[in-house]
Amino acid sequence: MLIKHFYIFSGIPVIMLFIACNNKIITNQHKQETIVEKHGLLQVKGTHIVDKNNEAVSLAGNSFFWSNPSWGGAKFYNKDIVKWLVKDWNTQIIRLPLAADTEVKDGYLYEPEVNQQAVERLVNAAINEGIYVIIDWHSHHAEQTEKQAIDFFKKMAEKYGKYPNVIYEIYNEPLKVSWDSVVKPYAERVIKGIRQIDPDNLIIIGTPNWSIDIDLVSHNPISDPNLAYTFHFYAGTNFEWKSGKMKKAIQNGTPLFVTEWGTVNSDGDGKVHTESVIRWMKLLKKYKLSHCNWSVNDKTEGASILKPGADIKGGWTDDDLTPSGKLVKKYIRHWQEIIREP
Ligand code: MG
């Protein structure tokens, strides 16, 4: 396992040299075909997400931080950051956590305009750059705000349902609540609202216990033609337990999407657990799962990809990146090569 990744990473200087020497060619290729032009509308098929040619797709990218201004991540919600992530990180997908939790006092529930505008700014940027984008109802109590969620996703479906770039994530991380009597009924009503307007874009729904109990779903799945289920992991804790749940869910036929993962502990802090990250990435590659790393921020905590004070418009050097940022960049930047290796 270690030797294999040594080869992957030992190849980076050669690849970087190639890109530097052929910058014009690479740029032209980018202009000719974006990742969304290549794959089109994503569709659940069995346990895979397939593209317009019916081939399994695995995407790697970044989750932004909560959209509310007072927690510090919203300053990175600008189009220059998206451009930079696409150009320098080869990011194929971004996730936008609309701060929709009842406990966030400057979030969408209390200050809808500023939060919605931030999200829309980056949805537009992602469409312009030709990458995929997840609109995430970032809440731990979404069943308490069902009406607001339905209204919000109807607005998003009206605006963006015609773009293959857009994915709806309708509940980030339910807490220890029932799948059968809480999360599933909520999801069915939000999905119904979206499907009245947008019949085909991918929808993702969180699962109980901070989107870890993915194995509960197969007993009582939701009926929808294009629905996947959220699985989250942080590398610092419980690899065997969490990966066991993930494997069991896949064996049971559940389609998964890793909308959020971290290199550190599940509270978003602590040191980078490189060995565990390598094990997780091998699993994501094996099962062709897509994933977004938490998070684009410069907050002083382990999961941030940036050191405090990094430029909010991008243009970062390696010195601007945290240990997590450096490791994650290697995976995202080379993911499309990694998943093609035997
Ligand atoms: Mg559509």
Residues whose N, C-alpha, C, O or C-beta is under 5 A from the ligand:
A	BS01	MG	G161 K162 D198 P199 D200 N201
